[in-house]
Amino acid sequence: INAYRGGAKRIELNSALYLGGLTPSIATLELIKKNTNLEVICMVRPRGAGFCYSDLEKEQIFAEAKALLEHGADGLAFGFLTEDRTIDLECTQKMVNLVHHYGKTAVFHRAFDCVKDEKTAINELIKLNVNRVLTSGLKATAIEGKELIRSLQETVGAKIEILAGSGINKDNTIDNDTKDKRIFSTLEDYSIVVDDCDIIKLDLIDIYNVDNINIKIVEEL
C-alpha cells in the first residue's frame, strides 16, 4: 500500500523478503486489491533454498497459484528448475497454462539467473509463452549484469518482456543502460520491533527487523 501511495502502478507481492520472497497470504492480496488499483503480481514459492521442487511442493505451488488467481491476482511470479539447472519445461508450461486460463500475466522470476545456459533458457520460456522474465543478468545485481540484460532486451525483447531487478535503487537506476524504463526494486527500509521474543533466543534471521516500503523512495524513483 505504501508503494501505491508513492506512485507505483505495479507490484510483486511477497512474504518473507529476507528469504528472497515467498508466497503471500490471500488476506494480504485481498487487502491490497481492496485499497488500491495496483496491478498485483503474486510470488508463488513455498520455501527458500532453490527452485527444484519435490512432487508435494509442486502440488502446494499449484494449489496456492490457483487460490491467488481466484482471489484477484493480476499475475504470478514463479520459477521451476531441474537438478541440472535447466528450465523445468513440464511444470513451467503447466503454470503458464493456468495463469493464461485466467487471462493473467505469467512471470518467470530470478530462477532464470540460476540457469547454466541463458540463451537456451530464454528461448524455451518464449516457446512456453511466458510473458515476462525478471533477471539480474545472471549476476548478483542488475548493475553487474546489465550487459546481458541489454543483450536480451535487444535480441528477444519483442517476444518477451525482460525486467531488470536486484540491487536497483534511485541512485543507480539502469534504464539508460538497458534502454528500458521498467525496473524492479524493493524500495524498502526497516523498523525495529522488540517483544517477548527477546526472552527466548530464537535461531532466526533478523527477528526484530520489519520490512517497510518507503513512500519517499518510491516517489523519488
C-alpha positions as CSV (number, residue, x, y, z in Angstrom):
1,I,0.0,0.0,0.0
2,N,2.9,2.4,0.6
3,A,4.2,1.6,-2.9
4,Y,0.7,2.7,-4.2
5,R,0.9,5.9,-2.1
6,G,4.3,6.6,-3.5
7,G,3.0,6.3,-7.1
8,A,3.8,2.8,-8.1
9,K,1.5,1.2,-10.7
10,R,2.5,-2.4,-10.4
11,I,4.0,-4.5,-7.5
12,E,5.2,-8.0,-6.9
13,L,3.6,-9.2,-3.7
14,N,5.7,-11.5,-1.5
15,S,6.1,-12.6,2.1
16,A,9.5,-13.3,3.7
17,L,11.6,-11.0,1.7
18,Y,14.6,-12.0,3.7
19,L,14.3,-15.4,2.1
20,G,14.1,-13.9,-1.4
21,G,10.3,-13.7,-1.3
22,L,7.7,-16.4,-0.7
23,T,4.0,-16.9,-1.4
24,P,1.9,-14.1,0.2
25,S,-1.3,-14.8,2.1
26,I,-4.7,-14.5,0.4
27,A,-5.7,-11.9,3.1
28,T,-2.8,-9.7,2.1
29,L,-3.7,-9.9,-1.5
30,E,-7.3,-9.0,-0.8
31,L,-6.4,-6.1,1.4
32,I,-4.2,-4.6,-1.4
33,K,-6.9,-5.1,-4.1
34,K,-9.5,-3.6,-1.8
35,N,-7.5,-0.4,-1.0
36,T,-5.6,0.2,-4.3
37,N,-5.8,-0.1,-8.0
38,L,-2.4,-1.6,-8.3
39,E,-1.6,-4.4,-10.7
40,V,-0.5,-7.2,-8.3
41,I,1.8,-9.9,-9.4
42,C,2.0,-12.6,-6.6
43,M,5.0,-14.7,-5.9
44,V,4.4,-18.4,-5.8
45,R,7.2,-20.0,-3.9
46,P,6.8,-22.3,-0.9
47,R,10.2,-22.1,0.5
48,G,13.7,-20.6,0.1
49,A,16.8,-22.6,-0.9
50,G,16.5,-23.0,-4.7
51,F,13.9,-23.7,-7.3
52,C,13.9,-27.5,-7.8
53,Y,10.8,-28.9,-6.0
54,S,9.5,-32.2,-4.8
55,D,6.2,-33.6,-6.0
56,L,4.4,-32.5,-2.8
57,E,5.9,-29.0,-3.1
58,K,4.7,-28.8,-6.7
59,E,1.2,-29.8,-5.6
60,Q,1.4,-27.0,-3.0
61,I,2.6,-24.5,-5.6
62,F,-0.2,-25.1,-8.0
63,A,-2.9,-25.1,-5.2
64,E,-1.6,-21.7,-4.0
65,A,-1.4,-20.4,-7.6
66,K,-5.0,-21.2,-8.3
67,A,-6.1,-19.7,-5.0
68,L,-4.2,-16.4,-5.7
69,L,-5.7,-16.2,-9.2
70,E,-9.2,-16.9,-7.8
71,H,-8.8,-14.0,-5.3
72,G,-7.7,-11.4,-7.8
73,A,-4.0,-11.7,-8.5
74,D,-3.2,-10.0,-11.8
75,G,-0.4,-12.4,-12.5
76,L,2.0,-14.9,-10.8
77,A,5.8,-14.9,-10.5
78,F,7.2,-18.4,-10.4
79,G,10.2,-20.5,-11.4
80,F,10.9,-24.2,-11.9
81,L,14.3,-25.6,-12.5
82,T,15.6,-29.2,-12.8
83,E,18.5,-30.5,-10.8
84,D,20.9,-29.8,-13.7
85,R,19.9,-26.1,-13.7
86,T,17.7,-26.1,-16.8
87,I,14.1,-24.9,-17.1
88,D,11.6,-27.5,-15.9
89,L,9.5,-27.4,-19.1
90,E,6.6,-29.5,-17.9
91,C,5.9,-27.5,-14.7
92,T,6.6,-24.2,-16.4
93,Q,4.1,-25.0,-19.2
94,K,1.5,-26.1,-16.7
95,M,1.9,-22.9,-14.7
96,V,1.7,-20.7,-17.8
97,N,-1.4,-22.5,-19.0
98,L,-3.0,-22.0,-15.6
99,V,-2.2,-18.3,-15.5
100,H,-3.3,-17.7,-19.0
101,H,-6.6,-19.6,-18.4
102,Y,-7.4,-16.7,-16.0
103,G,-6.2,-14.1,-18.6
104,K,-3.4,-13.0,-16.3
105,T,0.4,-12.4,-16.6
106,A,2.9,-15.2,-16.3
107,V,6.3,-14.1,-14.9
108,F,9.4,-16.3,-14.6
109,H,11.3,-14.9,-11.7
110,R,15.0,-14.9,-10.9
111,A,15.3,-18.6,-11.0
112,F,16.3,-17.6,-14.5
113,D,19.6,-16.3,-13.0
114,C,20.5,-19.8,-11.9
115,V,20.3,-21.5,-15.3
116,K,23.5,-22.8,-16.9
117,D,22.6,-21.6,-20.4
118,E,20.7,-18.4,-20.6
119,K,20.2,-18.4,-24.4
120,T,18.6,-21.9,-24.4
121,A,16.5,-20.9,-21.3
122,I,15.2,-17.7,-22.7
123,N,14.2,-19.3,-26.0
124,E,12.4,-22.1,-24.1
125,L,10.5,-19.5,-22.0
126,I,9.4,-17.7,-25.2
127,K,8.2,-21.0,-26.7
128,L,6.2,-21.7,-23.5
129,N,4.5,-18.2,-23.8
130,V,5.9,-16.7,-20.6
131,N,5.1,-13.0,-20.7
132,R,7.9,-11.6,-18.6
133,V,11.3,-12.6,-17.1
134,L,12.8,-11.0,-14.0
135,T,16.6,-11.1,-14.2
136,S,19.7,-9.6,-12.8
137,G,21.6,-10.8,-15.9
138,L,22.9,-13.9,-14.1
139,K,24.8,-11.7,-11.7
140,A,24.3,-10.8,-8.1
141,T,22.8,-7.4,-9.1
142,A,21.3,-6.0,-12.3
143,I,24.1,-3.3,-12.4
144,E,26.6,-6.1,-12.7
145,G,24.5,-8.0,-15.2
146,K,23.4,-5.0,-17.3
147,E,25.3,-6.1,-20.4
148,L,23.3,-9.4,-20.6
149,I,20.1,-7.6,-19.7
150,R,20.7,-5.2,-22.6
151,S,21.5,-8.0,-24.9
152,L,18.3,-9.9,-24.0
153,Q,16.2,-6.8,-24.5
154,E,17.7,-6.2,-27.9
155,T,17.5,-9.8,-29.2
156,V,14.3,-11.1,-27.7
157,G,12.6,-8.1,-26.1
158,A,10.0,-8.0,-28.8
159,K,8.9,-11.6,-27.8
160,I,9.1,-11.5,-24.0
161,E,9.4,-8.6,-21.5
162,I,12.9,-8.5,-19.9
163,L,12.6,-6.9,-16.5
164,A,15.8,-5.8,-14.7
165,G,15.8,-6.5,-11.0
166,S,18.1,-6.9,-7.9
167,G,20.1,-4.1,-6.3
168,I,18.3,-1.3,-8.1
169,N,17.6,2.0,-6.3
170,K,17.0,5.6,-7.1
171,D,20.8,6.3,-7.2
172,N,21.7,3.6,-9.6
173,T,18.8,3.1,-12.0
174,I,20.0,1.4,-15.1
175,D,17.2,2.5,-17.6
176,N,19.7,4.5,-19.7
177,D,22.0,1.5,-19.9
178,T,19.3,-1.1,-20.8
179,K,17.0,1.3,-22.8
180,D,14.1,0.3,-20.6
181,K,12.3,2.4,-18.0
182,R,10.7,-0.6,-16.3
183,I,12.6,-1.8,-13.3
184,F,12.1,-4.0,-10.3
185,S,13.1,-2.7,-6.8
186,T,12.1,-3.4,-3.2
187,L,12.5,0.3,-2.2
188,E,12.4,-0.7,1.5
189,D,13.7,0.5,4.8
190,Y,13.4,-1.2,8.2
191,S,11.7,-0.6,11.5
192,I,12.7,-2.4,14.7
193,V,10.1,-4.4,16.7
194,V,11.0,-5.8,20.2
195,D,8.6,-8.0,22.0
196,D,8.6,-11.1,24.3
197,C,10.8,-13.0,21.8
198,D,13.7,-11.2,23.4
199,I,13.3,-13.5,26.3
200,I,13.8,-16.6,24.1
201,K,16.9,-17.0,22.0
202,L,15.5,-17.9,18.6
203,D,17.7,-19.1,15.8
204,L,16.0,-16.9,13.2
205,I,17.2,-14.3,10.7
206,D,16.6,-10.7,11.7
207,I,13.7,-11.4,14.1
208,Y,13.5,-7.8,15.1
209,N,13.6,-6.2,11.6
210,V,10.4,-5.5,9.8
211,D,10.5,-4.6,6.1
212,N,8.6,-1.4,5.1
213,I,8.1,0.1,1.7
214,N,9.5,3.7,1.9
215,I,6.9,6.0,0.3
216,K,9.5,8.8,-0.3
217,I,11.9,6.5,-2.1
218,V,9.1,5.2,-4.4
219,E,8.2,8.8,-5.2
220,E,11.8,9.7,-6.0
221,L,12.3,6.7,-8.2
